[in-house]
């Protein structure tokens, strides 16, 4: 019963959207302006809510309330030669007993993220990033997040990049990364995955606003069950500040994927866009296409899909209506087309999307209230089709 509860809570995306391990596809567009530095900040939060389909059932929905609580800290210094920022959160989410019928009602809400950069000279620099989360909440903007995963999941990412100038416009860069996910329930460990990656690239700064580049990347996907894959990418990209209020990123190329000794070529695409639409209103959009290796092992048949063509698309909006009232909203989608199945498996399609809206109100300089609503729809075959509504309200106290 414990495994079943973990399964349905993760399948539904129980917690409110928060930061997760790994680099989000939404963050590939250049930042608009320089972020602010600030001394260490602490906060405590508590939310109460109601869920109309805790068990994510197609027919026998269970309804129930929950409380989410925790503490966090953050820090940012962007004005030194060595720049550092970090954020951390530790908390949990507790469902009432009637919503799942067991005593195992506590689920994690833990995350840690840090970014560090150092300029050795005017033309050389190092950048490192680390992130970790332990939560049952999937983040669809992560390229290794499955829409159909199970239980509390440990996700992490560690990336290192060195850049060296060649002349006033040209530079080269090299990076190494390690990321992955690990599920708490051994029943679902067949989808544990680990990623090793390396990239070498050339960049050309056409002007202070526009950079063109080409990357040669290798990524090794190691699965606990099913076939591992080797991926070689050749991509060209452009990063561009369209104006003082907008920026974009576009990458296109080819992927050479080897799995089960079978070699195939696929197109790959990634794009994101940021814009300050009007005073107080901002938008962030991303889209990516990649042949992944997520959810490809099928326990019931012992087979494996060799191709996993996946679209990841998302959009978020924030609007500061007044200095005390602000609104937010967004939509995220994952659509995977599975083919080249072994053991005579038929092609399959899985789609999951979530829409959310929220409002926050500043009571004082230290106390903020919020109310949030989310709708999730899944279409992934028998046992995975359901709709779900979650609403919550809460307070955040900073100190």
Buried (B, 14 or more C-beta within 10 A) or exposed (E): EEBBBBBBBBBBBBBBBBBBBBBBBBBBBBEBEEEEBEEEEEBBBEBBBBBEBBBBBEEEBBEBBBBBBBBBBBBBEBEEEEBBBBBBBBBBBEBEEEBBBEEEBEBBBBBBBBBBBBBEEEEEBBBBBBBBBBBBBBBBBBBBBBBBBBBBBBBBBBBBBBBEBEEEEEBBBEBEBEBBBBBBBEBBBBBBBBBBBEBEBBBBBEEEBEBBBBBBBBBEBEBBBBBBBBBBBEBEBBBBBBEEBBBBBBBBBEBBBBBEEEEEEBEBBBBBBBBBEEEBBBBBBBBBBBBBBBBBBBEEEEBBBBBBBBBBBBBBBBBBEEEEEBBBBBBBBBBBBBBBBBEEBEEBEBBBBBBBBBBBEBEEEEEBEBBBBBBBBBBBEEEBEBBBEBBBBBBBBBE
